[in-house]
């Protein structure tokens, strides 16, 4: 199953593990996403519903309507294959409703969107791929905003080093022909006392050029069918963290310490 475009998530997966990309996007083998993905996507849909209409009305919807949009999105996710692990879907839904409500109260009144889910396509000249990006939100101050959920307070450095925000900055400049005034992550954090964490940063032309070069190299690697697996000592190369782990053939024979000692002793006799 050939893809003719690359998204940030695809680029990230390819860089993390070429074999994971191969299973997912070449063979088309999908695995159930984790419950946290379903939660984040549903919260995002609830906020998106509010902000899309706010472009014209300049007013936020009542909380009840925002939560209705969130509820609908969550129920759609619940009907899909989701890895809930040890989580109760109903409790997860309640957690998300609380996060959306908090954001509606504290942050929505501070944001005036000019674009929501803005689609941007960036072609390459040397490969049969283009880079596809959707900007979550652009506000009236020319700041690109991305909404996320988390179980713990994110490190302040996240916005500074995030390749995803660099991708958004690139997309903004390609589409609008000028520089954004900044990029911002708005985390809805489900700690014991739920809160909103704002992480702001900027991007230089050099950072964007480096990211664009990386995407082009990834596209070239995929086109040439180069799918390098990650190192087996990588913490993500395990049955717990990778849904494709069982599909990967072992790349080396693992001998237990006991067996190794037995072989060693046998060689000395």
N, C-alpha and C positions, 0 to 999 in steps of 0.2 A: 504494500500500500504506500505509494509514493506521495510525499507532501511537496507542494510547490511553494510553500512559504515556511518561514521560521518565526516562531514567537520567542519571547524571552524565556519562557518555561522550557521550550524545546532546546534552545541554546544552552541553558543551564543544565539540563539533563545530559546532553551530549558531552559537555565539559566534565560533568561529574562521573559519568560512566557511559562510554560509547555503546556497550552491550545493552544497557537499559534503554537507550534511545532506539537501538535496533529492534528490540522486542516490542516496544510501544508503537513506534511510528513507521517502521518498515514492515514488521509482521502484523501489526495491528492488534497486539495482545494487550488488552486493558486489564488493569487490576483495580479493585475497589479503592477509592480514595479514603484517607483517614477521616474520622469524624470532625477533626479540626478544620479540614478543607470545606466540608459541608456547612459548618457553622459560619466560617468566614465568608463563604459565597452568599449565604442567606442574609447575613448582616449587610453585606455590600448591596444586595438587591433592594433591601429596605431603604437604605440611604439613597440609592440611585433613583428610586421612585420619587422621593421627595425633591431631590436636586434637579431632576429633569424638568419638572413643572416650574421650579423656582426661577429658571432662566428667564421665563416670561413674566411670571406673577410677582417675582421679587419677595415672595412670602413663603414661609415654611408651612407644610401641611400640619394639621393637628396630629398629635402623637398617635392617636387611635388609628389614623389612616396609614401612617408610616409602619406601625406594628402589624397592620393587616397585610401590607405588602411583604413584610418580613415573614409573617406566619405562612403566607401562601408559598413563598420561596422555600421555606424550610420543609414544608410538606412535600413539595416537589422533590427536594433532595432526599427526604425520607423514603420515597418510593424507588429511589435508585439504589444500586449496590454500594453500600458504604461500610467501611470497616469501623464499627462502633467500639471495637475493643471491649473494655469493661465499662463503657459509659452507657447510661440510660438515655435514649434519644429524647425522652420527655424532659429530663433534667437539662440536657444540652440545649434544648429549645428555650427553656426558661432562662438559662444563662444568656443566650443570645438576645432575647427580648429585653433583658435588663441592660445589656450593652448598647443596643440600638436606642433605647429610651434615654440612656445617659448621654449619648452623643447628640440626640435630638435636642436635649435640654441645654447642654453646655456648648456645643460646637456649631450646630446647624445655624443658629441665629448670627454667628460670626462670619459665615461664608456666603458669598454671592457668586454662584457659578456662571460662567459664560459658555462652557461646553462640558458635556458629560458623556463618558464612553466614546470619546473622539477617536475615530479609526484613522490610522496612518499606515501607508504602505511605502516601503523604501526598497527600490529595486537594486540589484547588483548587475554589473556589466559582464562579469567573467563566469557566472554560474547561473543555473536555471532556477534560482530561488529569489524571493524577496523577503524582507523583514517586515513582519506585521505586528503592530502595537496598538493597544487601546488605552488612551489616557483616561484614567478614572474621572478626574475632574480638573478643570482649569478655572481658577477664580478671577475676579475682576482686577486683581493685582498682578496677573500673569504668573501666578505660582501654580505649579503642577502638584496636585495632591493625590495621594494614594491611601486608601483606607484598609486597615488590617486589624485582625484580632490576635490576642496572645494570652497565654495563661500566666505569664510573668512580665515584669517591667523590662522593656527592651533597653539594651545598652545605647547610650547616646551616640556612639560611633556608628551605629547601624546605618543611619542616613548618609553618613560621609562615605562609607565604603560600598553602599548598595549598587550593584550593577543594574538592578531593575530601575532604580531612579535615573541612572545614566541613560538607560534605554528610553525612558520617558522624556528626558531632556533632549536627546537626539531626535525623537519623534516630533517634539514641539518645534524645534528649529527647522526641521525639514518642511513641516506643514505650514508654519507661519512666517518663515523667512527671517526670524529675529530671535534674540535670546529671551528665554523666560527669566523671571526675576528670582526664581528659586524653586526648590523641590521640597516637598514636605510629606512625611509619613504621619498619619493620625492613627495611633494604636488604641483600640478599645481593649483594655486589659481586665481580664476576669480574675483579679486577685481577690483576697478576702473582702477587701473594700474596693469594688470596681472603680476604675479611673480611666481618664483619657491621657495618653502620653503623646506629646507633639515633638517630632524630631525634624529639624530643618537643616538644609544644606544647599550648596550651590555646585555647579559643575563647570569645569573649564573646557575649552575647545580641545585641549590635549587629551583630557579624559574621555571625551566623546569620540575623538578620532581613534583612540586605543580600543574602545569598545567596538566601534564599527569595524575595525580591522579584525578583531576577534570573531565577530559574527561572520565576516566574509571567509575567514579561515575555517570556521565550523561548516559553513555551507559547502566549501570546497571539499572538505573531508567527507561529508555525507554524499556528495555527488560522486566522489571516487570510491565510495563504499568502504571507507575506513572507519571501523567501529572498535576502538581499543577499550578493553574492560579496565575498570579501576583496579588499583592494587588490592590484593587480598587482605592486606593488613589495614586497609582503610576501614574506619569504624562503620561506614555505610554499607560495607560488603558483608552483610549478614542476613539471616532469615528474618530477623526482627525489624530491620530497617529498610530492606529492599524486597519488594513484592515479586521481583523476577529472579530472586536468588536460586530457587529450585530449578529454574530453567537453564541456568549457567552450568556447563560441564566443568568439573574440577580441573584446574589448570596445573595442579601439581599433587603428588601423593602426600598426604599428611600422615605421619607416623607418630603414634603416641610415645610419650617418654618411656613408658614401660617396655614397649616393643623396641624402641631404639636402644635401650639398655640391654635388652635380650640379644639383639644383633651384635652389639659391642662386645658383650661377654663371650658370645659364641665365636667371634672372630679372634679372641685372645686364647681360646682353648687349642 
